[in-house]
Amino acid sequence: MAVQTKRERQTLVDLGLAIRKHRNLRELSLADLSVRSGLSKPALSEIENGKRDIRITSLFRISSGLGLRMDELVGKELPTNLAEGDAGEGYDLSEML
């Protein structure tokens, strides 16, 4: 697993806050969103608390469970790119070629 930068960690926290905000606006419990998204309550809790990196498929399931498109959930609350020099080391995909 790649080491997260400060910006990446903050992005996970911000995304978790956005998910919680939309869940609370709809008066849904974690259990309700769990049923709607197919993700476990512990996983949703970790995501909302910024402690779990989220896959795009999970983001899709959560946004669908909230009745939102992914872009509506993410919106402008999250950064659109990483600051220069904050990209980390990345992945070596040379073995995949």
N, CA, C and O atoms as a GROMACS GRO file, in nm:
protein
  388
    1MET      N    1   0.084  -0.118   0.000
    1MET     CA    2   0.000   0.000   0.000
    1MET      C    3   0.089   0.124   0.000
    1MET      O    4   0.187   0.131   0.074
    2ALA      N    5   0.055   0.221  -0.082
    2ALA     CA    6   0.131   0.345  -0.092
    2ALA      C    7   0.107   0.431   0.032
    2ALA      O    8  -0.001   0.430   0.090
    3VAL      N    9   0.209   0.504   0.070
    3VAL     CA   10   0.198   0.596   0.183
    3VAL      C   11   0.115   0.716   0.141
    3VAL      O   12   0.134   0.771   0.032
    4GLN      N   13   0.021   0.756   0.226
    4GLN     CA   14  -0.064   0.870   0.194
    4GLN      C   15   0.004   1.001   0.229
    4GLN      O   16   0.074   1.012   0.330
    5THR      N   17  -0.017   1.099   0.144
    5THR     CA   18   0.032   1.233   0.173
    5THR      C   19  -0.069   1.303   0.263
    5THR      O   20  -0.180   1.254   0.283
    6LYS      N   21  -0.030   1.418   0.319
    6LYS     CA   22  -0.123   1.496   0.401
    6LYS      C   23  -0.248   1.531   0.321
    6LYS      O   24  -0.360   1.523   0.372
    7ARG      N   25  -0.228   1.570   0.197
    7ARG     CA   26  -0.340   1.611   0.111
    7ARG      C   27  -0.435   1.495   0.087
    7ARG      O   28  -0.557   1.512   0.089
    8GLU      N   29  -0.381   1.376   0.065
    8GLU     CA   30  -0.464   1.258   0.044
    8GLU      C   31  -0.543   1.224   0.170
    8GLU      O   32  -0.662   1.193   0.163
    9ARG      N   33  -0.477   1.231   0.287
    9ARG     CA   34  -0.547   1.205   0.413
    9ARG      C   35  -0.659   1.306   0.434
    9ARG      O   36  -0.769   1.269   0.475
   10GLN      N   37  -0.631   1.434   0.405
   10GLN     CA   38  -0.733   1.537   0.422
   10GLN      C   39  -0.849   1.516   0.324
   10GLN      O   40  -0.964   1.542   0.358
   11THR      N   41  -0.819   1.468   0.206
   11THR     CA   42  -0.924   1.440   0.108
   11THR      C   43  -1.017   1.331   0.159
   11THR      O   44  -1.139   1.340   0.142
   12LEU      N   45  -0.960   1.227   0.222
   12LEU     CA   46  -1.043   1.120   0.278
   12LEU      C   47  -1.130   1.173   0.391
   12LEU      O   48  -1.247   1.135   0.403
   13VAL      N   49  -1.074   1.259   0.475
   13VAL     CA   50  -1.152   1.319   0.584
   13VAL      C   51  -1.265   1.404   0.526
   13VAL      O   52  -1.379   1.395   0.571
   14ASP      N   53  -1.234   1.487   0.427
   14ASP     CA   54  -1.336   1.574   0.366
   14ASP      C   55  -1.446   1.493   0.299
   14ASP      O   56  -1.563   1.528   0.309
   15LEU      N   57  -1.408   1.386   0.231
   15LEU     CA   58  -1.508   1.301   0.168
   15LEU      C   59  -1.597   1.237   0.272
   15LEU      O   60  -1.719   1.232   0.256
   16GLY      N   61  -1.538   1.188   0.380
   16GLY     CA   62  -1.616   1.128   0.488
   16GLY      C   63  -1.715   1.226   0.547
   16GLY      O   64  -1.830   1.190   0.575
   17LEU      N   65  -1.672   1.350   0.566
   17LEU     CA   66  -1.762   1.454   0.619
   17LEU      C   67  -1.877   1.482   0.523
   17LEU      O   68  -1.990   1.503   0.566
   18ALA      N   69  -1.847   1.483   0.393
   18ALA     CA   70  -1.951   1.506   0.293
   18ALA      C   71  -2.054   1.393   0.294
   18ALA      O   72  -2.174   1.418   0.284
   19ILE      N   73  -2.005   1.270   0.305
   19ILE     CA   74  -2.096   1.155   0.310
   19ILE      C   75  -2.186   1.165   0.434
   19ILE      O   76  -2.307   1.147   0.424
   20ARG      N   77  -2.125   1.193   0.549
   20ARG     CA   78  -2.202   1.204   0.673
   20ARG      C   79  -2.306   1.318   0.663
   20ARG      O   80  -2.420   1.303   0.706
   21LYS      N   81  -2.264   1.431   0.607
   21LYS     CA   82  -2.355   1.544   0.591
   21LYS      C   83  -2.478   1.505   0.509
   21LYS      O   84  -2.591   1.533   0.550
   22HIS      N   85  -2.456   1.442   0.396
   22HIS     CA   86  -2.568   1.402   0.309
   22HIS      C   87  -2.653   1.293   0.374
   22HIS      O   88  -2.775   1.290   0.357
   23ARG      N   89  -2.588   1.203   0.447
   23ARG     CA   90  -2.664   1.099   0.518
   23ARG      C   91  -2.753   1.161   0.625
   23ARG      O   92  -2.869   1.124   0.639
   24ASN      N   93  -2.698   1.255   0.701
   24ASN     CA   94  -2.776   1.322   0.805
   24ASN      C   95  -2.888   1.408   0.748
   24ASN      O   96  -2.997   1.415   0.806
   25LEU      N   97  -2.862   1.474   0.636
   25LEU     CA   98  -2.967   1.554   0.571
   25LEU      C   99  -3.087   1.468   0.531
   25LEU      O  100  -3.201   1.514   0.530
   26ARG      N  101  -3.059   1.342   0.499
   26ARG     CA  102  -3.166   1.249   0.460
   26ARG      C  103  -3.219   1.170   0.580
   26ARG      O  104  -3.304   1.082   0.565
   27GLU      N  105  -3.168   1.204   0.697
   27GLU     CA  106  -3.208   1.139   0.822
   27GLU      C  107  -3.192   0.987   0.814
   27GLU      O  108  -3.280   0.911   0.855
   28LEU      N  109  -3.077   0.945   0.760
   28LEU     CA  110  -3.046   0.803   0.749
   28LEU      C  111  -2.944   0.765   0.855
   28LEU      O  112  -2.850   0.841   0.882
   29SER      N  113  -2.962   0.651   0.915
   29SER     CA  114  -2.861   0.597   1.006
   29SER      C  115  -2.755   0.524   0.924
   29SER      O  116  -2.773   0.501   0.804
   30LEU      N  117  -2.646   0.488   0.989
   30LEU     CA  118  -2.546   0.405   0.921
   30LEU      C  119  -2.609   0.274   0.875
   30LEU      O  120  -2.577   0.223   0.767
   31ALA      N  121  -2.699   0.219   0.957
   31ALA     CA  122  -2.766   0.093   0.919
   31ALA      C  123  -2.850   0.113   0.793
   31ALA      O  124  -2.852   0.027   0.705
   32ASP      N  125  -2.919   0.227   0.785
   32ASP     CA  126  -3.000   0.256   0.665
   32ASP      C  127  -2.912   0.263   0.541
   32ASP      O  128  -2.942   0.202   0.438
   33LEU      N  129  -2.802   0.339   0.552
   33LEU     CA  130  -2.713   0.354   0.437
   33LEU      C  131  -2.644   0.221   0.404
   33LEU      O  132  -2.615   0.194   0.288
   34SER      N  133  -2.619   0.142   0.504
   34SER     CA  134  -2.560   0.010   0.482
   34SER      C  135  -2.652  -0.075   0.394
   34SER      O  136  -2.606  -0.139   0.298
   35VAL      N  137  -2.780  -0.076   0.426
   35VAL     CA  138  -2.877  -0.152   0.347
   35VAL      C  139  -2.884  -0.097   0.205
   35VAL      O  140  -2.887  -0.173   0.108
   36ARG      N  141  -2.888   0.035   0.193
   36ARG     CA  142  -2.903   0.099   0.062
   36ARG      C  143  -2.779   0.083  -0.026
   36ARG      O  144  -2.790   0.076  -0.148
   37SER      N  145  -2.661   0.078   0.037
   37SER     CA  146  -2.537   0.074  -0.041
   37SER      C  147  -2.476  -0.065  -0.053
   37SER      O  148  -2.397  -0.092  -0.144
   38GLY      N  149  -2.514  -0.154   0.039
   38GLY     CA  150  -2.453  -0.287   0.040
   38GLY      C  151  -2.318  -0.291   0.108
   38GLY      O  152  -2.251  -0.394   0.105
   39LEU      N  153  -2.278  -0.181   0.170
   39LEU     CA  154  -2.152  -0.177   0.246
   39LEU      C  155  -2.183  -0.196   0.393
   39LEU      O  156  -2.290  -0.158   0.440
   40SER      N  157  -2.090  -0.255   0.466
   40SER     CA  158  -2.114  -0.280   0.608
   40SER      C  159  -2.112  -0.150   0.688
   40SER      O  160  -2.053  -0.050   0.646
   41LYS      N  161  -2.179  -0.152   0.804
   41LYS     CA  162  -2.177  -0.035   0.892
   41LYS      C  163  -2.035   0.000   0.936
   41LYS      O  164  -1.998   0.117   0.935
   42PRO      N  165  -1.953  -0.099   0.975
   42PRO     CA  166  -1.816  -0.063   1.014
   42PRO      C  167  -1.737   0.002   0.899
   42PRO      O  168  -1.661   0.096   0.922
   43ALA      N  169  -1.755  -0.048   0.778
   43ALA     CA  170  -1.685   0.011   0.663
   43ALA      C  171  -1.731   0.154   0.641
   43ALA      O  172  -1.650   0.244   0.619
   44LEU      N  173  -1.862   0.176   0.646
   44LEU     CA  174  -1.916   0.312   0.629
   44LEU      C  175  -1.865   0.406   0.738
   44LEU      O  176  -1.832   0.521   0.711
   45SER      N  177  -1.859   0.357   0.861
   45SER     CA  178  -1.810   0.438   0.971
   45SER      C  179  -1.664   0.478   0.947
   45SER      O  180  -1.628   0.594   0.967
   46GLU      N  181  -1.581   0.384   0.906
   46GLU     CA  182  -1.441   0.415   0.878
   46GLU      C  183  -1.428   0.515   0.764
   46GLU      O  184  -1.343   0.603   0.769
   47ILE      N  185  -1.512   0.501   0.661
   47ILE     CA  186  -1.510   0.595   0.548
   47ILE      C  187  -1.551   0.734   0.596
   47ILE      O  188  -1.485   0.833   0.563
   48GLU      N  189  -1.660   0.742   0.673
   48GLU     CA  190  -1.707   0.871   0.722
   48GLU      C  191  -1.605   0.938   0.813
   48GLU      O  192  -1.600   1.061   0.820
   49ASN      N  193  -1.524   0.860   0.881
   49ASN     CA  194  -1.423   0.915   0.971
   49ASN      C  195  -1.288   0.936   0.903
   49ASN      O  196  -1.189   0.971   0.969
   50GLY      N  197  -1.283   0.915   0.771
   50GLY     CA  198  -1.159   0.937   0.696
   50GLY      C  199  -1.050   0.838   0.726
   50GLY      O  200  -0.933   0.865   0.700
   51LYS      N  201  -1.086   0.722   0.780
   51LYS     CA  202  -0.987   0.622   0.819
   51LYS      C  203  -0.971   0.511   0.716
   51LYS      O  204  -0.887   0.422   0.731
   52ARG      N  205  -1.052   0.517   0.611
   52ARG     CA  206  -1.047   0.411   0.511
   52ARG      C  207  -1.046   0.473   0.372
   52ARG      O  208  -1.131   0.556   0.339
   53ASP      N  209  -0.949   0.431   0.293
   53ASP     CA  210  -0.945   0.475   0.154
   53ASP      C  211  -1.062   0.409   0.083
   53ASP      O  212  -1.093   0.292   0.108
   54ILE      N  213  -1.125   0.482  -0.004
   54ILE     CA  214  -1.248   0.433  -0.066
   54ILE      C  215  -1.226   0.403  -0.214
   54ILE      O  216  -1.164   0.481  -0.286
   55ARG      N  217  -1.276   0.289  -0.256
   55ARG     CA  218  -1.270   0.253  -0.398
   55ARG      C  219  -1.379   0.328  -0.473
   55ARG      O  220  -1.480   0.368  -0.414
   56ILE      N  221  -1.359   0.346  -0.600
   56ILE     CA  222  -1.457   0.417  -0.682
   56ILE      C  223  -1.591   0.343  -0.684
   56ILE      O  224  -1.696   0.407  -0.689
   57THR      N  225  -1.587   0.211  -0.680
   57THR     CA  226  -1.712   0.135  -0.680
   57THR      C  227  -1.788   0.156  -0.549
   57THR      O  228  -1.911   0.160  -0.549
   58SER      N  229  -1.716   0.168  -0.439
   58SER     CA  230  -1.782   0.196  -0.311
   58SER      C  231  -1.839   0.337  -0.309
   58SER      O  232  -1.948   0.359  -0.256
   59LEU      N  233  -1.767   0.432  -0.367
   59LEU     CA  234  -1.818   0.568  -0.376
   59LEU      C  235  -1.947   0.571  -0.457
   59LEU      O  236  -2.042   0.641  -0.421
   60PHE      N  237  -1.950   0.495  -0.565
   60PHE     CA  238  -2.070   0.486  -0.648
   60PHE      C  239  -2.187   0.427  -0.567
   60PHE      O  240  -2.299   0.478  -0.573
   61ARG      N  241  -2.159   0.322  -0.492
   61ARG     CA  242  -2.265   0.257  -0.412
   61ARG      C  243  -2.318   0.350  -0.304
   61ARG      O  244  -2.438   0.355  -0.278
   62ILE      N  245  -2.228   0.424  -0.240
   62ILE     CA  246  -2.269   0.519  -0.135
   62ILE      C  247  -2.352   0.632  -0.196
   62ILE      O  248  -2.458   0.666  -0.144
   63SER      N  249  -2.303   0.690  -0.304
   63SER     CA  250  -2.377   0.801  -0.365
   63SER      C  251  -2.514   0.753  -0.413
   63SER      O  252  -2.613   0.824  -0.396
   64SER      N  253  -2.521   0.635  -0.470
   64SER     CA  254  -2.650   0.579  -0.512
   64SER      C  255  -2.742   0.557  -0.393
   64SER      O  256  -2.862   0.585  -0.400
   65GLY      N  257  -2.685   0.507  -0.284
   65GLY     CA  258  -2.762   0.485  -0.162
   65GLY      C  259  -2.817   0.614  -0.104
   65GLY      O  260  -2.920   0.614  -0.036
   66LEU      N  261  -2.748   0.724  -0.131
   66LEU     CA  262  -2.794   0.855  -0.086
   66LEU      C  263  -2.884   0.924  -0.188
   66LEU      O  264  -2.936   1.033  -0.164
   67GLY      N  265  -2.902   0.859  -0.303
   67GLY     CA  266  -2.985   0.918  -0.408
   67GLY      C  267  -2.915   1.031  -0.481
   67GLY      O  268  -2.979   1.124  -0.530
   68LEU      N  269  -2.782   1.023  -0.489
   68LEU     CA  270  -2.703   1.127  -0.554
   68LEU      C  271  -2.617   1.067  -0.663
   68LEU      O  272  -2.586   0.948  -0.662
   69ARG      N  273  -2.577   1.152  -0.759
   69ARG     CA  274  -2.472   1.114  -0.851
   69ARG      C  275  -2.340   1.134  -0.778
   69ARG      O  276  -2.334   1.212  -0.683
   70MET      N  277  -2.235   1.066  -0.821
   70MET     CA  278  -2.106   1.079  -0.753
   70MET      C  279  -2.058   1.223  -0.754
   70MET      O  280  -2.004   1.271  -0.654
   71ASP      N  281  -2.076   1.294  -0.866
   71ASP     CA  282  -2.029   1.432  -0.871
   71ASP      C  283  -2.107   1.522  -0.777
   71ASP      O  284  -2.054   1.623  -0.730
   72GLU      N  285  -2.233   1.488  -0.749
   72GLU     CA  286  -2.310   1.565  -0.652
   72GLU      C  287  -2.258   1.542  -0.511
   72GLU      O  288  -2.256   1.633  -0.428
   73LEU      N  289  -2.215   1.421  -0.483
   73LEU     CA  290  -2.162   1.389  -0.351
   73LEU      C  291  -2.026   1.454  -0.330
   73LEU      O  292  -2.002   1.517  -0.227
   74VAL      N  293  -1.938   1.440  -0.427
   74VAL     CA  294  -1.805   1.495  -0.416
   74VAL      C  295  -1.807   1.646  -0.433
   74VAL      O  296  -1.747   1.719  -0.354
   75GLY      N  297  -1.876   1.694  -0.537
   75GLY     CA  298  -1.890   1.837  -0.560
   75GLY      C  299  -1.759   1.912  -0.552
   75GLY      O  300  -1.654   1.860  -0.590
   76LYS      N  301  -1.766   2.032  -0.505
   76LYS     CA  302  -1.647   2.116  -0.494
   76LYS      C  303  -1.588   2.110  -0.354
   76LYS      O  304  -1.501   2.190  -0.320
   77GLU      N  305  -1.635   2.016  -0.274
   77GLU     CA  306  -1.585   2.004  -0.137
   77GLU      C  307  -1.448   1.940  -0.132
   77GLU      O  308  -1.379   1.948  -0.031
   78LEU      N  309  -1.407   1.876  -0.242
   78LEU     CA  310  -1.280   1.805  -0.243
   78LEU      C  311  -1.186   1.869  -0.344
   78LEU      O  312  -1.232   1.928  -0.442
   79PRO      N  313  -1.055   1.858  -0.322
   79PRO     CA  314  -0.960   1.915  -0.418
   79PRO      C  315  -0.969   1.842  -0.551
   79PRO      O  316  -1.002   1.723  -0.555
   80THR      N  317  -0.941   1.914  -0.658
   80THR     CA  318  -0.948   1.853  -0.791
   80THR      C  319  -0.814   1.798  -0.836
   80THR      O  320  -0.808   1.719  -0.931
   81ASN      N  321  -0.706   1.837  -0.769
   81ASN     CA  322  -0.575   1.782  -0.804
   81ASN      C  323  -0.482   1.794  -0.685
   81ASN      O  324  -0.512   1.863  -0.587
   82LEU      N  325  -0.371   1.727  -0.695
   82LEU     CA  326  -0.270   1.733  -0.588
   82LEU      C  327  -0.176   1.849  -0.616
   82LEU      O  328  -0.145   1.879  -0.732
   83ALA      N  329  -0.129   1.911  -0.511
   83ALA     CA  330  -0.032   2.019  -0.527
   83ALA      C  331   0.098   1.961  -0.582
   83ALA      O  332   0.131   1.846  -0.557
   84GLU      N  333   0.170   2.042  -0.658
   84GLU     CA  334   0.296   1.996  -0.714
   84GLU      C  335   0.388   1.950  -0.603
   84GLU      O  336   0.401   2.017  -0.500
   85GLY      N  337   0.452   1.838  -0.623
   85GLY     CA  338   0.542   1.784  -0.523
   85GLY      C  339   0.470   1.704  -0.416
   85GLY      O  340   0.535   1.654  -0.324
   86ASP      N  341   0.340   1.689  -0.425
   86ASP     CA  342   0.262   1.618  -0.324
   86ASP      C  343   0.206   1.487  -0.380
   86ASP      O  344   0.119   1.426  -0.318
   87ALA      N  345   0.254   1.446  -0.493
   87ALA     CA  346   0.199   1.328  -0.559
   87ALA      C  347   0.251   1.197  -0.505
   87ALA      O  348   0.197   1.092  -0.538
   88GLY      N  349   0.353   1.199  -0.424
   88GLY     CA  350   0.406   1.075  -0.370
   88GLY      C  351   0.488   1.001  -0.473
   88GLY      O  352   0.521   1.056  -0.578
   89GLU      N  353   0.520   0.877  -0.443
   89GLU     CA  354   0.605   0.799  -0.532
   89GLU      C  355   0.528   0.731  -0.643
   89GLU      O  356   0.586   0.702  -0.747
   90GLY      N  357   0.400   0.704  -0.625
   90GLY     CA  358   0.322   0.638  -0.727
   90GLY      C  359   0.346   0.488  -0.727
   90GLY      O  360   0.406   0.433  -0.635
   91TYR      N  361   0.298   0.423  -0.831
   91TYR     CA  362   0.308   0.278  -0.843
   91TYR      C  363   0.398   0.243  -0.960
   91TYR      O  364   0.400   0.313  -1.061
   92ASP      N  365   0.471   0.134  -0.947
   92ASP     CA  366   0.554   0.084  -1.055
   92ASP      C  367   0.472  -0.018  -1.132
   92ASP      O  368   0.449  -0.130  -1.084
   93LEU      N  369   0.428   0.020  -1.250
   93LEU     CA  370   0.345  -0.068  -1.332
   93LEU      C  371   0.425  -0.137  -1.442
   93LEU      O  372   0.367  -0.199  -1.531
   94SER      N  373   0.557  -0.127  -1.436
   94SER     CA  374   0.638  -0.185  -1.543
   94SER      C  375   0.620  -0.336  -1.554
   94SER      O  376   0.634  -0.390  -1.664
   95GLU      N  377   0.590  -0.403  -1.445
   95GLU     CA  378   0.569  -0.547  -1.451
   95GLU      C  379   0.438  -0.583  -1.521
   95GLU      O  380   0.419  -0.697  -1.564
   96MET      N  381   0.350  -0.485  -1.533
   96MET     CA  382   0.220  -0.510  -1.596
   96MET      C  383   0.228  -0.508  -1.748
   96MET      O  384   0.138  -0.558  -1.816
   97LEU      N  385   0.337  -0.451  -1.801
   97LEU     CA  386   0.350  -0.436  -1.948
   97LEU      C  387   0.394  -0.562  -2.013
   97LEU      O  388   0.410  -0.566  -2.135
   0.00000   0.00000   0.00000
